[in-house]
Amino acid sequence: MVNMSFEDKVWYQKLSFKNILAVAPLLPFTALFGAITSVRRKCYNNGFFKKTKLKTPVIVVGGISVGGTGKTPLCIALLLKLKELGYKPGLISRGYRGKAECYPLTVNTTTDVKQCGDEPLLIKMSVGDSAVVAVDPLRERGAQYLEHLGCDVIVTDDGLQHYSLDRDIEIIVLDGKRLLGNGLLLPAGPLREGKWHLDKADFVIVNGISHNLNYTSMTLVPKPVVSLKAFAKIDSETDYLQKGCDVCALAGIGNPKRFYDTLKQCDFCVVDTIDVGDHKKVDKEVLKAHSLLHPVVMTSKDAVKYAHLNLDNLYVLNIEAVLPESFFESLNEKIKSLGK
């Protein structure tokens, strides 16, 4: 049984009298947060803070709420489609929780996850030679680096609130189940910015079914569950986990419940969970102890952190983002209309 967190109990519930009482002490901080973010945004827009503008089209993928919404699989789908359309795409990420000796850092499939972070490594493993992936805490510097390498379109991962890099196209991703939660800014609610930004964005992608005709629905399609050794190419033969068995679920992501629900939809029985925390990991001995009781199934984002472990009974559920062709056609038209 997964215990509900404060966020699930308050942030992602409709505002009731009980919930208003729960967030009341946080409302002054929410007002302060809103004022600070508004002033910061206006300083960039009015030229008080420097913006870096590139000759290359910049596509920002991000969210206005905290937690996992499906940005990483969307970025992977974007890069693969842009390559198919004839572009030379690149992706810049800040490389959260990664620490490299120098930046910008080009990510390849053998880069240490401790240097680049889990999401950039997963993206590179997923797109291969179809795109250049780089990390840099200063996104504008990293984007200039990708431009120098010859990329003719640049995707920035989770860069919506990073106004120091000017953008040509904004794509906002929403969780189809959580949506905007209680509609309040941090810390009383889950929003980084107000819902006004949805009207300003070029595209709004809903991870799930969208009931707004102006938004695009994205489906995350689960792939067969494979062994971690096969995922990491330690074993040449692919070992699949049979459906219907009891499993322990590991999810170091922003919305672990979505992963647990996906496993259940794939006919696995989740009898135990390892709640890690977003972008975090557990010790090898903890994994080993759980794997002796049940197969441990993890997200692909977690898998890149444990790929070096030579342990049995560890498995990976990878997902693929599927979007309507009309979205990619509109995106391509938007890029071409920029005249860059």
FIRO-677491 format. One record per residue (C-alpha): x, y, z. Coordinates in Angstrom, 3 decimals. Example, Ala and Ser with C-alpha at 12.3 -4.5 7.8 and 13.67 -1.06 7.14 Angstrom:
+----------+----------+----------+
:        x :        y :        z :
+----------+----------+----------+
:   12.300 :   -4.500 :    7.800 :
:   13.670 :   -1.060 :    7.140 :
+----------+----------+----------+
! end
This chain:
+----------+----------+----------+
:        x :        y :        z :
+----------+----------+----------+
:    0.000 :    0.000 :    0.000 :
:    1.464 :    3.342 :   -1.097 :
:    0.983 :    6.085 :    1.493 :
:   -0.270 :    9.400 :    0.158 :
:    2.194 :   12.252 :    0.504 :
:    1.303 :   15.809 :    1.497 :
:    1.443 :   16.706 :   -2.182 :
:   -1.061 :   14.010 :   -3.147 :
:   -3.354 :   14.906 :   -0.250 :
:   -3.279 :   18.672 :   -0.761 :
:   -1.590 :   19.792 :   -3.979 :
:   -3.433 :   17.438 :   -6.281 :
:   -6.894 :   17.672 :   -4.746 :
:   -9.616 :   20.201 :   -5.476 :
:   -9.594 :   23.153 :   -3.119 :
:  -11.963 :   22.301 :   -0.289 :
:  -12.376 :   24.038 :    3.055 :
:  -10.172 :   21.355 :    4.630 :
:   -7.439 :   21.803 :    2.025 :
:   -7.568 :   25.588 :    2.302 :
:   -6.916 :   25.246 :    6.032 :
:   -3.996 :   22.908 :    5.291 :
:   -2.292 :   25.346 :    2.912 :
:   -3.249 :   28.571 :    4.728 :
:    0.120 :   28.894 :    6.558 :
:    1.868 :   28.583 :    3.183 :
:   -0.110 :   31.257 :    1.339 :
:    2.177 :   34.182 :    2.343 :
:    5.133 :   32.251 :    0.923 :
:    3.128 :   31.509 :   -2.223 :
:    2.466 :   35.235 :   -2.639 :
:    6.180 :   35.950 :   -2.177 :
:    7.146 :   33.224 :   -4.656 :
:    4.713 :   34.619 :   -7.209 :
:    6.073 :   38.143 :   -6.788 :
:    9.705 :   37.038 :   -7.132 :
:    9.082 :   34.943 :  -10.250 :
:    7.048 :   37.735 :  -11.828 :
:    9.750 :   40.356 :  -11.215 :
:   12.441 :   37.979 :  -12.480 :
:   10.521 :   37.253 :  -15.681 :
:    9.892 :   40.954 :  -16.317 :
:   13.582 :   41.740 :  -15.776 :
:   14.470 :   39.319 :  -18.577 :
:   11.689 :   40.499 :  -20.882 :
:   12.547 :   44.186 :  -20.384 :
:   16.287 :   43.776 :  -20.860 :
:   17.465 :   44.265 :  -17.270 :
:   18.835 :   40.698 :  -17.292 :
:   20.750 :   39.402 :  -20.297 :
:   19.111 :   36.985 :  -22.722 :
:   21.175 :   34.916 :  -25.147 :
:   19.568 :   34.646 :  -28.587 :
:   20.872 :   32.079 :  -31.067 :
:   20.740 :   31.943 :  -34.847 :
:   19.557 :   28.346 :  -34.456 :
:   15.896 :   27.625 :  -33.580 :
:   15.485 :   26.836 :  -29.875 :
:   12.631 :   24.610 :  -28.684 :
:   11.967 :   24.677 :  -24.952 :
:   10.294 :   21.650 :  -23.375 :
:    9.131 :   22.208 :  -19.819 :
:    6.322 :   22.283 :  -17.321 :
:    4.594 :   24.811 :  -15.122 :
:    4.238 :   22.286 :  -12.296 :
:    6.799 :   20.353 :  -10.280 :
:    7.219 :   16.602 :  -10.535 :
:    7.256 :   14.205 :  -13.444 :
:    4.983 :   14.982 :  -16.379 :
:    6.634 :   13.014 :  -19.200 :
:    9.131 :   15.583 :  -20.464 :
:   11.962 :   13.070 :  -20.965 :
:   10.091 :   10.637 :  -23.263 :
:    8.740 :   13.643 :  -25.169 :
:   12.281 :   14.976 :  -25.690 :
:   13.347 :   11.567 :  -27.004 :
:   10.415 :   11.463 :  -29.433 :
:   11.162 :   15.022 :  -30.587 :
:   14.829 :   14.337 :  -31.291 :
:   14.097 :   11.154 :  -33.248 :
:   11.392 :   12.857 :  -35.324 :
:   13.508 :   15.946 :  -35.998 :
:   16.273 :   13.688 :  -37.285 :
:   13.745 :   11.879 :  -39.487 :
:   12.627 :   15.248 :  -40.883 :
:   16.190 :   16.000 :  -41.969 :
:   17.389 :   18.215 :  -39.119 :
:   20.579 :   17.885 :  -37.099 :
:   19.062 :   18.143 :  -33.622 :
:   20.830 :   18.720 :  -30.340 :
:   19.603 :   18.690 :  -26.759 :
:   20.898 :   20.711 :  -23.844 :
:   20.185 :   19.805 :  -20.230 :
:   21.540 :   21.212 :  -17.014 :
:   22.453 :   17.641 :  -15.985 :
:   20.702 :   17.660 :  -12.621 :
:   22.715 :   15.845 :   -9.906 :
:   25.600 :   15.388 :  -12.326 :
:   28.988 :   16.958 :  -11.702 :
:   31.502 :   17.096 :  -14.541 :
:   35.067 :   18.380 :  -14.395 :
:   34.349 :   20.917 :  -17.130 :
:   31.390 :   22.191 :  -19.144 :
:   29.876 :   21.943 :  -21.674 :
:   30.005 :   18.142 :  -21.559 :
:   29.052 :   16.039 :  -24.569 :
:   27.145 :   12.966 :  -23.425 :
:   27.709 :    9.581 :  -25.032 :
:   26.336 :    6.165 :  -24.121 :
:   29.332 :    5.394 :  -21.903 :
:   29.410 :    8.690 :  -19.981 :
:   29.384 :    8.220 :  -16.210 :
:   25.926 :    9.069 :  -14.882 :
:   27.634 :   10.862 :  -11.978 :
:   28.990 :   13.381 :  -14.485 :
:   25.942 :   14.025 :  -16.640 :
:   22.886 :   13.032 :  -14.577 :
:   20.328 :   10.334 :  -15.303 :
:   18.002 :   12.030 :  -17.797 :
:   20.661 :   13.190 :  -20.317 :
:   22.252 :    9.730 :  -20.278 :
:   18.892 :    8.034 :  -20.826 :
:   18.105 :   10.405 :  -23.690 :
:   21.459 :    9.700 :  -25.348 :
:   21.039 :    5.934 :  -24.940 :
:   17.598 :    6.255 :  -26.535 :
:   18.485 :    8.443 :  -29.531 :
:   22.008 :    7.209 :  -30.267 :
:   23.569 :    9.025 :  -33.212 :
:   20.300 :   10.758 :  -34.108 :
:   21.129 :   13.751 :  -31.905 :
:   23.922 :   15.408 :  -29.947 :
:   23.252 :   15.572 :  -26.207 :
:   25.153 :   17.976 :  -23.962 :
:   24.902 :   19.122 :  -20.356 :
:   25.794 :   22.483 :  -18.881 :
:   24.431 :   24.270 :  -15.782 :
:   24.522 :   27.410 :  -17.957 :
:   22.036 :   26.440 :  -20.644 :
:   22.858 :   29.391 :  -22.870 :
:   26.533 :   28.351 :  -22.983 :
:   25.577 :   24.751 :  -23.675 :
:   23.210 :   25.799 :  -26.457 :
:   25.931 :   27.927 :  -28.070 :
:   28.190 :   24.876 :  -27.901 :
:   25.617 :   22.755 :  -29.745 :
:   25.243 :   25.492 :  -32.352 :
:   29.026 :   25.486 :  -32.796 :
:   28.901 :   21.697 :  -33.334 :
:   26.536 :   22.205 :  -36.264 :
:   23.144 :   21.474 :  -34.727 :
:   20.432 :   23.272 :  -36.713 :
:   17.684 :   22.922 :  -34.087 :
:   18.180 :   22.803 :  -30.320 :
:   15.852 :   21.276 :  -27.732 :
:   16.241 :   22.375 :  -24.118 :
:   15.073 :   19.845 :  -21.542 :
:   13.062 :   21.297 :  -18.643 :
:   14.076 :   24.825 :  -19.589 :
:   10.789 :   26.707 :  -19.418 :
:   11.756 :   28.901 :  -16.449 :
:   15.357 :   29.451 :  -17.639 :
:   14.838 :   32.783 :  -19.371 :
:   18.541 :   33.503 :  -19.878 :
:   18.300 :   31.454 :  -23.091 :
:   15.823 :   32.984 :  -25.499 :
:   13.411 :   30.554 :  -27.084 :
:   11.557 :   30.411 :  -30.376 :
:    9.080 :   27.648 :  -29.563 :
:    7.624 :   26.677 :  -26.184 :
:    6.194 :   23.226 :  -25.469 :
:    4.533 :   22.737 :  -22.082 :
:    3.849 :   19.220 :  -20.792 :
:    0.986 :   18.487 :  -18.389 :
:    0.219 :   15.321 :  -16.464 :
:   -3.189 :   14.214 :  -17.731 :
:   -4.275 :   12.990 :  -14.305 :
:   -2.819 :   15.661 :  -12.034 :
:   -3.174 :   18.579 :  -14.469 :
:   -2.694 :   21.820 :  -12.450 :
:   -3.579 :   20.311 :   -9.084 :
:   -5.170 :   22.873 :   -6.772 :
:   -4.054 :   25.669 :   -9.108 :
:   -1.820 :   27.389 :   -6.541 :
:    1.814 :   28.422 :   -6.857 :
:    4.550 :   26.866 :   -4.732 :
:    4.638 :   26.013 :   -1.870 :
:    0.860 :   25.948 :   -1.314 :
:    0.419 :   24.223 :   -4.665 :
:    2.482 :   22.492 :   -7.354 :
:    2.796 :   25.350 :   -9.853 :
:    6.100 :   26.987 :  -10.775 :
:    4.223 :   29.565 :  -12.847 :
:    0.609 :   30.597 :  -13.286 :
:   -1.699 :   28.845 :  -15.726 :
:   -1.547 :   31.969 :  -17.916 :
:    1.588 :   30.425 :  -19.451 :
:   -0.547 :   27.725 :  -21.089 :
:   -2.152 :   30.359 :  -23.322 :
:    1.249 :   31.792 :  -24.247 :
:    2.882 :   28.465 :  -25.191 :
:    3.076 :   27.317 :  -28.802 :
:    2.077 :   23.765 :  -27.886 :
:    0.585 :   22.158 :  -24.790 :
:    1.081 :   18.395 :  -24.557 :
:   -1.095 :   16.393 :  -22.177 :
:    0.428 :   13.146 :  -20.951 :
:   -2.797 :   11.179 :  -21.281 :
:   -6.150 :   12.085 :  -22.784 :
:   -6.757 :   15.795 :  -23.354 :
:  -10.294 :   17.158 :  -23.251 :
:   -9.075 :   20.525 :  -24.534 :
:   -9.129 :   20.578 :  -28.342 :
:   -6.263 :   23.102 :  -28.350 :
:   -3.971 :   20.668 :  -26.551 :
:   -2.223 :   17.575 :  -27.930 :
:   -2.595 :   14.168 :  -26.302 :
:    0.546 :   12.099 :  -25.742 :
:    0.427 :    8.389 :  -24.972 :
:    3.246 :    6.658 :  -23.114 :
:    3.355 :    3.116 :  -24.469 :
:    5.148 :    0.567 :  -22.254 :
:    7.602 :   -1.808 :  -23.890 :
:    8.292 :   -5.402 :  -22.770 :
:   10.051 :   -5.584 :  -19.395 :
:   13.673 :   -6.626 :  -19.980 :
:   16.482 :   -7.516 :  -17.615 :
:   18.805 :   -4.748 :  -16.464 :
:   21.719 :   -6.727 :  -17.903 :
:   20.070 :   -6.716 :  -21.331 :
:   19.273 :   -3.000 :  -20.992 :
:   22.921 :   -2.302 :  -20.159 :
:   24.061 :   -4.732 :  -22.884 :
:   25.930 :   -6.864 :  -20.330 :
:   24.037 :   -9.872 :  -21.703 :
:   23.783 :  -10.387 :  -25.455 :
:   20.487 :  -12.260 :  -25.080 :
:   17.367 :  -10.416 :  -23.967 :
:   15.623 :  -11.788 :  -20.880 :
:   11.979 :  -10.750 :  -20.609 :
:    9.941 :  -10.764 :  -17.409 :
:    6.693 :  -12.672 :  -17.784 :
:    3.476 :  -10.828 :  -17.015 :
:    1.353 :  -11.811 :  -14.056 :
:    4.148 :  -12.227 :  -11.517 :
:    4.649 :  -10.400 :   -8.205 :
:    7.172 :   -7.567 :   -8.444 :
:    8.855 :   -4.894 :   -6.363 :
:    8.687 :   -1.501 :   -8.089 :
:   11.508 :    1.059 :   -7.915 :
:   10.851 :    4.581 :   -9.143 :
:   13.235 :    7.476 :   -8.512 :
:   11.024 :    9.858 :  -10.473 :
:    8.785 :   12.819 :   -9.744 :
:    5.528 :   10.867 :   -9.943 :
:    6.186 :    7.252 :   -8.857 :
:    2.479 :    6.412 :   -8.647 :
:    2.183 :    6.726 :  -12.415 :
:    4.895 :    4.067 :  -12.775 :
:    3.187 :    1.750 :  -10.291 :
:   -0.088 :    2.159 :  -12.169 :
:    1.638 :    1.385 :  -15.469 :
:    3.037 :   -1.854 :  -14.046 :
:   -0.440 :   -2.859 :  -12.889 :
:   -1.850 :   -2.056 :  -16.332 :
:    0.816 :   -4.373 :  -17.776 :
:   -0.573 :   -7.202 :  -15.586 :
:    2.157 :   -7.168 :  -12.954 :
:    1.229 :   -7.398 :   -9.278 :
:    3.085 :   -4.704 :   -7.315 :
:    3.558 :   -6.244 :   -3.861 :
:    6.359 :   -3.932 :   -2.693 :
:    7.845 :   -0.569 :   -3.614 :
:   11.182 :    1.173 :   -3.126 :
:   10.443 :    4.888 :   -2.816 :
:   13.707 :    6.557 :   -3.721 :
:   12.936 :   10.210 :   -4.383 :
:   13.305 :   12.025 :   -7.691 :
:   16.754 :   11.545 :   -9.303 :
:   18.048 :    9.660 :   -6.237 :
:   19.259 :    6.075 :   -5.849 :
:   19.517 :    3.288 :   -3.291 :
:   22.530 :    1.235 :   -2.251 :
:   23.437 :   -1.987 :   -4.013 :
:   22.753 :   -4.012 :   -0.865 :
:   19.204 :   -2.650 :   -0.633 :
:   18.555 :   -3.639 :   -4.237 :
:   20.070 :   -7.061 :   -3.696 :
:   17.943 :   -7.705 :   -0.604 :
:   14.722 :   -6.816 :   -2.424 :
:   15.705 :   -8.799 :   -5.520 :
:   16.048 :  -11.969 :   -3.439 :
:   12.341 :  -11.716 :   -2.589 :
:   10.811 :  -10.513 :   -5.856 :
:   11.917 :   -9.290 :   -9.279 :
:   12.686 :   -5.576 :   -8.979 :
:   11.273 :   -3.561 :  -11.878 :
:   12.556 :   -0.003 :  -12.310 :
:   12.049 :    2.894 :  -14.691 :
:   14.510 :    3.401 :  -17.528 :
:   15.624 :    6.632 :  -15.837 :
:   16.584 :    4.595 :  -12.780 :
:   18.183 :    1.891 :  -14.910 :
:   20.971 :    4.164 :  -16.156 :
:   22.078 :    4.619 :  -12.526 :
:   22.240 :    0.875 :  -11.832 :
:   23.397 :   -0.365 :  -15.246 :
:   26.882 :   -1.134 :  -13.917 :
:   25.566 :   -3.551 :  -11.285 :
:   25.993 :   -7.208 :  -12.140 :
:   22.914 :   -8.357 :  -10.214 :
:   20.206 :  -10.826 :  -11.171 :
:   16.452 :  -10.337 :  -10.894 :
:   16.570 :   -6.632 :  -11.813 :
:   14.348 :   -5.503 :  -14.686 :
:   13.515 :   -2.356 :  -16.634 :
:   10.204 :   -1.050 :  -17.954 :
:   10.903 :    1.364 :  -20.779 :
:    8.248 :    3.573 :  -22.327 :
:    7.821 :    5.306 :  -25.660 :
:    6.004 :    8.575 :  -26.253 :
:    3.495 :    8.438 :  -29.100 :
:    2.080 :   11.671 :  -30.512 :
:   -0.177 :   12.412 :  -33.488 :
:    1.546 :   13.108 :  -36.781 :
:   -0.342 :   16.407 :  -36.983 :
:    1.671 :   17.687 :  -34.007 :
:    4.996 :   17.039 :  -35.733 :
:    3.692 :   18.619 :  -38.943 :
:    2.699 :   21.765 :  -37.043 :
:    6.047 :   21.829 :  -35.247 :
:    7.948 :   21.489 :  -38.520 :
:    5.925 :   24.317 :  -40.072 :
:    6.632 :   26.470 :  -37.019 :
:   10.388 :   25.831 :  -37.280 :
:   10.448 :   26.654 :  -40.990 :
:    8.420 :   29.839 :  -40.449 :
:   11.154 :   31.191 :  -38.164 :
:   13.381 :   31.764 :  -41.187 :
:   16.539 :   30.910 :  -39.287 :
+----------+----------+----------+
! end
